Amino acid sequence: MGVLDRITGPRDLRDLSDDELDELASEIRDFLVRKVSRTGGHLGPNLGVVELTLALHRVFDSPKDRLVFDTGHQAYVHKIVTGRAEGFDKLRQEGGLSGYPSQAESDHDIVENSHASTSLSYADGLAKAFAIRGEDRHVAAVIGDGALTGGMAWEALNNIAAAPDRRVVIVVNDNGRSYTPTVGGLANHLTTLRTNPRYEQVLDMVKRRLNGVRGVGPAVYDALHAMKKGMKDALAPQGLFEDLGLKYVGPIDGHDRASVEQALAQAKRFNGPVIVHVITRKGFGYDPAERHEADQFHSPGAFNAETGEENPKGQVWTDVFADEMVTLGAERKDLVAITAAMMHPVGLHLFAAKYPERTFDVGIAEQHAATSAAGLAMGGLHPVVAVYATFLNRAFDQVLMDVALHRCGVTFVLDRSGVTGDDGASHNGMWDMSILQVVPGLRLAAPRDATRLRELLGEAVQVGDAPTVVRFPKGPPSGDLEPVGRAGGCDVLVRSGTKDVLIVGVGSMAATSVEVAERLVAQGIGATVVDPRWVKPVDPALVDLAREHRLVVSVEDNGIVGGCGSVLLQTLNQARVETPVRLHGIPQEFLDHAKRGVILERIGLTAQTLARSIVEDVTAIDAGQPLLPVE
Ligand SMILES: Cc1ncc(C[n+]2csc(CCOP(=O)(O)OP(=O)(O)O)c2C)c(N)n1
């Protein structure tokens, strides 16, 4: 029986000897590699925080004290020591453990939103609440150097620092990387802290040397001491944190558990806001991860645990975008690319390799990315901002007021739109087509296949006086679907039989809609399928087509509220088109994690379920009855 088998909760960690704790750390690393190799998941970040997490749970008394993990992708070790090791067989799968903290799973989890840079704000609020309620509880927030580049983290620091009695321990888990190395002034500052000799040591050395010179030394030392702050800044400019009024402890070797524990205990005793700067290595202890240049196994799919080789994926949407950006970059010298700390995941690495001077990694700063893009556009360039769809939510006001109001030609490329699945509620890209509908002048394209992605991206970057958006899902595109005709700017994909049903298939749902049509036609129902290509603004051709059919059906991989279908319905209403309209999309809920296909099945976005529902609607229309309500 290993040490890990004896751990049922954090209390069990308290009685372990140093040797047992070392053994436990090693068992946890083996466990992580073994389990994540089968399911895929956030490996590198978790291998880096094994000692840190053990130390946190030995110093703080969770769940009385609150541990908040920023982003939450590095909470696997926390899950293991809080009694959830068995759940790792079904990590990120339907009914299994979430890849992030989850209130439903454990009292030890509180913050489960995996959008970055929020932990310090939650911690600030929790500490205020404990103080007002007179509860003797501490809060420790773990934030990576990547998440610390996000604006919200600095808004929180500004507040936390203003309350010297607020009991918040901020652990900066500094591994120098987001996916790729963290960039920017803050990253440079952390590097300086990391690599410079600690100023106390240097001061000691100066003191020893000067005191050795009789008559001169002490006076000079006193003068020096008076200038301590200036001296300190010159040697190791940690002024950044201290000038904010935050106590700084560090840098600490994050793989030396005893040192981390000592620093955390000291910080806890301080009873005020303290930054504990811990240096860790992403992927620590697993050679293939440590050597993995692109992202040190930040979030691999399933892989061979012996060799570290990832299972082959085939071409995904991101690859098509990556390739097309290089082509467009050659044609358009004014094209610039922006990533918010996700160069490889959004596919800008190829463009960056070719045009480094035209590529900007702005850190985990989607808001800044959008407004900075507006500035670039005002300066005469055409920026392409590539982010995951769900993270654009952060920058809604910037898209609306800074880009659209100023009529800036900026193209937003939204990868991982629609149902993404494995990463749970916060990662589904199901909000963009609703929130962006309200932005005046914005044009939004949803390509159905690889050829249309290239085509629509090319069209988008031609628009110089308004924001454009191109959104596509996770995974591989379906094979190219050639049109049989054109209606306005829409591609007609199927025109079969009488004009009974008009199906408007948005983006990846176009392929599903074609399958639906085949099923309808097999049952003697005539069907037309169109892919609008540009879903915003609504193409007037759709209004004419809707008028000619007996039922209009929209199918989209986006929240049903305020999405494309809903705007189409509104447009038809305003045009006084009386054809009944049925909307299909993602129910407006926070969807639990599971594979994309499983979720699409569950929410009825499959050809079989859609066809069944349409047949029911057509039957009702034939019988002169109203359409049945949605279940
Ligand atoms: C708002 C937002 N943008 C982007 C991401 C995607 N993302 C997840 S983890 C990560 C890097 C985090 O780096 P860091 O905080 O240093 O943690 P590490 O993985 O290095 O431990 C990014 C960019 C996110 N979760 N939230």
The ligand as a Gaussian input file, in Angstrom:
#p B3LYP/6-31G(d) Opt

LIG

1 1
 C       -9.894000      34.625000     -19.727000
 C       -9.109000      33.420000     -20.148000
 N       -8.360000      33.472000     -21.260000
 C       -7.649000      32.381000     -21.640000
 C       -7.682000      31.230000     -20.903000
 C       -6.966000      29.979000     -21.394000
 N       -5.885000      29.565000     -20.477000
 C       -6.064000      28.555000     -19.617000
 S       -4.726000      28.276000     -18.675000
 C       -3.857000      29.503000     -19.451000
 C       -2.447000      29.780000     -19.059000
 C       -2.358000      29.997000     -17.598000
 O       -1.038000      30.288000     -17.238000
 P       -0.711000      30.420000     -15.710000
 O       -1.741000      31.217000     -15.025000
 O        0.693000      30.886000     -15.592000
 O       -0.864000      28.929000     -15.161000
 P        0.048000      27.671000     -15.491000
 O       -0.735000      26.858000     -16.471000
 O        1.341000      28.130000     -16.048000
 O        0.194000      26.964000     -14.205000
 C       -4.633000      30.128000     -20.413000
 C       -4.192000      31.225000     -21.284000
 C       -8.492000      31.221000     -19.744000
 N       -8.626000      30.135000     -18.983000
 N       -9.183000      32.332000     -19.386000

